[in-house]
């Protein structure tokens, strides 16, 4: 969950959102495949959510279409707001509850809106993360569910960019492919660190870092576009 989010924010600070999204597609896809496929809940999750994962993917196309029609400033502001809102809600422990966990309407709204927001901003987080949290999955199943969902979102983000022939140049794809090495290196280092520091402390540092990055991104927009 951290890799595409942190990478997207950091890259957008130094380049434009179009380029940042293109650069994270391959490492995000590869690392989330690793997280989503290798686990004991794969069959169970696919049986329960496969149609909704596909709904997310299809709606990424709609989000990408909207992204191409609106100003990049709007998409960048939306990205920073999503990250700040997400981080604040987690820090304040504002959990979403779902009375009917098998509601087709709730699932449809969550996964379709997640797809649209992914296409518009490149962020994979909302509202899917809160939805899976509301299902009270065990940690291993929760992480695998996010891995599968993020895999589909990343795949369709790449497909939609290719379909609209927008910003997926051979040079960017090559750099994105090479960055997979550093992505896995970061995952290895992250796994080592989380075993040696307090989980609550790590979570707070991570979330406050996201808020700071979101604020810096907003400041960048103000300075360079206004």
C-alpha positions in Angstrom: 0.0 0.0 0.0 2.8 2.4 0.8 4.9 2.0 -2.4 2.4 3.4 -5.0 1.2 6.0 -2.7 4.5 7.4 -1.5 6.1 7.0 -4.9 3.3 8.8 -6.6 3.4 11.7 -4.2 7.2 12.1 -4.3 7.4 11.9 -8.0 4.6 14.4 -8.4 6.6 16.8 -6.3 9.4 16.7 -8.8 7.6 16.2 -12.1 4.0 16.4 -13.4 1.2 14.0 -12.4 1.0 12.5 -15.9 4.7 11.4 -15.8 4.4 10.2 -12.1 1.5 7.9 -12.9 3.3 6.4 -15.9 6.4 5.8 -13.8 4.7 3.9 -11.0 2.5 1.6 -13.1 5.0 -1.3 -13.6 6.5 -1.3 -10.0 3.1 -1.0 -8.5 1.7 -3.8 -10.7 4.7 -6.2 -10.0 4.9 -5.6 -6.2 1.1 -5.9 -5.8 1.1 -9.2 -7.7 3.7 -10.4 -5.3 1.5 -9.3 -2.4 -1.8 -10.4 -3.8 -1.1 -13.8 -5.4 1.2 -15.4 -2.8 -1.1 -16.1 0.1 -3.6 -18.7 1.3 -6.7 -16.6 0.7 -6.3 -16.2 -3.1 -9.1 -18.5 -4.2 -11.5 -17.3 -1.5 -10.9 -13.6 -2.4 -11.3 -14.2 -6.1 -14.5 -16.2 -5.6 -16.0 -13.4 -3.5 -14.7 -10.3 -5.3 -13.7 -11.1 -8.9 -16.6 -9.3 -10.5 -16.1 -6.2 -8.3 -12.3 -6.2 -9.0 -13.2 -6.1 -12.7 -15.8 -3.3 -12.1 -12.9 -1.3 -10.5 -10.8 -1.9 -13.6 -13.4 -0.9 -16.1 -14.1 2.3 -14.2 -10.4 3.2 -14.3 -11.0 3.8 -18.0 -13.7 6.4 -17.1 -11.4 8.0 -14.6 -8.6 8.2 -17.2 -11.0 9.7 -19.7 -12.0 12.4 -17.2 -8.3 13.0 -16.3 -7.6 13.8 -20.0 -10.5 16.2 -20.2 -9.8 18.3 -17.1 -6.8 20.4 -16.0 -3.9 18.5 -14.4 -4.1 21.0 -11.6 -7.6 19.7 -10.6 -6.3 16.1 -10.6 -3.2 17.0 -8.6 -5.3 18.9 -6.0 -7.7 15.9 -5.8 -4.7 13.6 -5.2 -3.3 15.7 -2.4 -6.8 16.0 -0.8 -7.4 12.2 -1.0 -4.1 11.4 0.7 -4.6 14.0 3.4 -8.2 12.9 4.1 -7.2 9.2 4.2 -4.3 9.8 6.6 -6.3 12.0 8.9 -9.2 9.5 9.1 -6.8 6.7 10.0 -5.0 8.8 12.6 -8.3 9.9 14.1 -9.5 6.2 14.0 -12.6 7.1 12.0 -13.6 3.7 10.8 -16.4 3.1 8.3 -19.0 0.5 9.3 -21.1 -1.5 6.9 -24.3 -3.0 8.1 -24.9 -5.3 5.2 -21.4 -6.6 4.2 -22.9 -8.5 1.2 -24.8 -5.5 -0.2 -24.4 -5.4 -4.0 -25.1 -1.6 -4.0 -22.3 -0.9 -1.4 -19.8 -3.1 -3.3 -20.7 -1.5 -6.6 -20.4 2.0 -5.3 -17.1 1.4 -3.6 -15.3 -0.4 -6.4 -16.6 1.8 -9.2 -15.7 5.0 -7.4 -12.3 3.6 -6.5 -11.7 2.9 -10.2 -12.7 6.4 -11.2 -10.5 8.0 -8.6 -7.6 5.8 -9.6 -8.0 6.9 -13.2 -8.2 10.6 -12.2 -5.4 10.7 -9.7 -3.3 7.5 -9.9 -4.0 6.8 -6.2 -5.2 3.3 -5.5 -6.4 3.8 -1.9 -9.9 5.2 -1.7 -12.5 4.1 -0.9 -11.4 0.4 -1.2 -9.0 0.4 1.8 -11.8 1.6 4.2 -14.2 -0.9 2.7 -11.9 -3.9 3.3 -11.2 -2.6 6.8 -14.9 -2.5 7.5 -15.1 -6.2 6.6 -12.9 -7.0 9.6 -10.5 -9.3 7.7 -7.5 -10.7 9.6 -4.3 -8.9 8.8 -3.0 -11.5 6.3 -6.3 -11.6 4.4 -6.7 -7.8 4.5 -3.2 -7.3 3.0 -3.8 -9.9 0.3 -7.2 -8.4 -0.6 -5.6 -5.0 -1.1 -2.8 -6.6 -3.1 -5.3 -8.2 -5.5 -7.4 -5.0 -5.8 -4.3 -2.8 -6.4 -3.0 -5.3 -9.0 -6.2 -4.9 -11.0 -6.2 -1.2 -10.6 -2.6 -0.9 -11.7 -3.1 -3.2 -14.6 -6.1 -1.3 -15.9 -4.4 2.1 -15.2 -1.7 1.0 -17.6 -4.2 -0.4 -20.1 -6.3 2.8 -20.1 -3.2 5.0 -20.5 -2.2 2.8 -23.5 -5.7 2.9 -24.9 -5.8 6.6 -24.9 -2.2 6.7 -26.1 -1.3 9.2 -23.3 2.1 9.5 -21.7 3.2 5.9 -21.9 6.3 6.4 -23.9 9.0 3.7 -24.4 11.4 5.8 -22.3 9.0 6.1 -19.4 8.1 2.4 -19.5 11.8 1.5 -19.5 12.5 3.6 -16.5 9.4 2.2 -14.8 10.6 -1.3 -15.4 14.1 -0.5 -14.0 12.5 1.0 -10.9 11.1 -2.5 -10.0 14.6 -3.4 -8.7 14.5 -0.4 -6.2 10.9 -1.2 -5.4 11.8 -4.7 -4.2 14.9 -3.4 -2.4 12.6 -1.0 -0.6 10.1 -3.8 0.3 13.0 -5.8 1.7 14.2 -2.9 3.8 10.7 -2.1 4.9 10.0 -5.6 6.1 13.3 -5.5 8.1 12.4 -2.2 9.7 8.9 -3.1 10.6 10.2 -6.1 12.5 12.5 -3.9 14.6 10.3 -0.9 15.4 7.0 -0.5 17.2 4.1 -0.9 14.8 2.1 2.0 16.2 5.1 4.3 15.9 5.7 3.3 12.4 2.1 3.8 11.4 2.0 7.3 12.8 5.3 8.3 11.1 4.0 6.9 7.8 0.7 8.7 8.0 2.2 12.0 9.1 4.7 11.7 6.3 1.7 11.3 3.8 0.1 14.4 5.2 3.3 16.4 4.9 3.7 15.2 1.3 0.1 16.1 0.5 0.6 19.6 1.9 3.9 20.0 0.0 2.1 19.0 -3.2 -0.6 21.6 -2.6 2.1 24.3 -2.0 3.8 23.2 -5.3 0.5 23.6 -7.1 0.0 27.1 -5.7 3.5 28.2 -6.5 3.8 26.8 -10.0 0.2 27.2 -11.3 -1.0 30.3 -9.6 
